[in-house]
Amino acid sequence: MDTTRPVRLKLTHVPTVVIITPENATIINAMVRSVMALGNCPMCKAPTYIPCLTSGLDGIHSAGSRHYANAALDFRSSDWPLGSRDTVLRALAGELGNDFTYRIESDHLHIERRA
């Protein structure tokens, strides 16, 4: 991760297990940069949205999930600002390129490294 500037990232209230590998650092950095496309609140100048990491190695996932190989992360999507989904996903596609896949699931964005 880029240590020259602070990165704001929320974690869930439930302990989330994430071992920072180069792949996971790429995902986290890409997510943070992608939500920066939403800009700042015009009133308070704070970021419009701060990514919330909800799952790494922890939790129950489908059989064969890349989470169990520490190659997938989930971010809450249910609290994204209204109308921001396409902006974030376009920016994320540009950040991650073809090495990763992502999809919106019921209440989160799932990002994983291609097998």
PyMOL commands that set and color helices and strands:
alter all, ss='L'
color gray80, all
select helices_A, chain A and resi 22-38+66-69+85-99
alter helices_A, ss='H'
color red, helices_A
select strands_A, chain A and resi 10-11+52-55+72-76+100-104+108-113
alter strands_A, ss='S'
color yellow, strands_A
deselect
rebuild
show_as cartoon
